[in-house]
Amino acid sequence: MGDRTWKALERRICRRFGQERNLEQTRGDTTYDLLVAGLPANVKHRKQIPGWLTEALDSEPVVIWHGRYMADDDSVITMRLTTLEQILDR
């Protein structure tokens, strides 16, 4: 069976963080692909990322999303991988 696109992506991202793809890693009940700054992370592949999201990231390196009635602590942070690598000094 050939290597699927999402598996190849997971391997490439893991290599950038000096790790190997391992689906058997767990923390609590959560399976994750790699650790980023000690935090479990999953790599997701989609055919397309919404244009509004890429436009927001083109104007600012970090975008914080907050939904109506959400607690501030539950806001979501979005950034490009290269921005995260700069923050982590990689």
C-alpha positions as CSV (number, residue, x, y, z in Angstrom):
1,M,0.0,0.0,0.0
2,G,1.4,3.4,-1.0
3,D,2.2,6.2,1.4
4,R,-0.9,8.3,1.9
5,T,-0.6,12.1,1.7
6,W,-1.5,12.7,5.3
7,K,1.0,10.1,6.5
8,A,3.7,11.7,4.5
9,L,2.8,15.1,5.9
10,E,2.9,13.8,9.5
11,R,6.3,12.4,8.9
12,R,7.6,15.6,7.4
13,I,6.3,17.7,10.3
14,C,7.6,15.3,12.9
15,R,11.0,15.4,11.3
16,R,11.0,19.3,11.6
17,F,10.7,18.8,15.3
18,G,13.3,16.0,15.5
19,Q,10.7,13.3,16.1
20,E,9.2,10.3,14.3
21,R,5.5,9.8,13.6
22,N,4.1,7.5,16.3
23,L,0.4,7.0,16.6
24,E,0.7,4.9,19.7
25,Q,1.8,7.9,21.9
26,T,-0.9,8.9,24.3
27,R,-1.4,11.4,27.0
28,G,-4.5,10.5,29.0
29,D,-7.2,9.4,26.5
30,T,-5.7,11.4,23.7
31,T,-3.6,10.0,20.9
32,Y,-1.2,12.5,19.3
33,D,1.3,12.6,16.5
34,L,4.1,14.6,18.1
35,L,5.1,16.8,21.0
36,V,5.6,20.5,20.4
37,A,7.2,22.4,23.3
38,G,6.1,19.5,25.5
39,L,2.5,19.7,24.4
40,P,0.7,16.9,22.4
41,A,-0.1,18.0,18.9
42,N,-1.9,16.4,15.9
43,V,-1.2,17.1,12.3
44,K,-4.2,17.5,10.1
45,H,-4.4,17.5,6.3
46,R,-7.2,19.0,4.3
47,K,-7.7,19.6,0.6
48,Q,-8.0,23.3,1.2
49,I,-7.6,25.7,4.1
50,P,-10.3,28.4,4.1
51,G,-9.3,31.6,2.3
52,W,-10.4,33.8,5.2
53,L,-8.0,32.0,7.4
54,T,-5.0,32.3,5.1
55,E,-5.9,36.0,4.5
56,A,-5.9,36.6,8.3
57,L,-2.5,35.0,8.6
58,D,-1.1,37.0,5.7
59,S,-1.8,40.2,7.6
60,E,-0.7,39.0,11.1
61,P,1.6,36.2,12.2
62,V,-0.8,35.1,15.0
63,V,-4.6,35.2,15.0
64,I,-6.6,34.6,18.1
65,W,-10.2,33.3,17.4
66,H,-12.9,33.8,19.9
67,G,-16.5,32.7,19.6
68,R,-19.6,34.2,21.1
69,Y,-20.1,33.0,24.7
70,M,-16.7,31.4,24.8
71,A,-14.6,31.8,27.8
72,D,-11.5,33.8,27.0
73,D,-9.3,30.8,28.0
74,D,-11.0,28.7,25.3
75,S,-9.9,31.1,22.5
76,V,-8.0,29.4,19.7
77,I,-4.6,30.5,18.4
78,T,-3.7,30.0,14.8
79,M,-0.3,30.6,13.3
80,R,1.9,29.3,10.4
81,L,4.4,26.5,11.2
82,T,7.3,28.8,10.5
83,T,6.0,31.3,13.1
84,L,5.9,28.6,15.7
85,E,9.4,27.5,14.8
86,Q,10.7,31.1,15.2
87,I,9.0,31.3,18.6
88,L,10.6,28.0,19.6
89,D,13.9,29.2,18.1
90,R,14.3,26.2,15.7
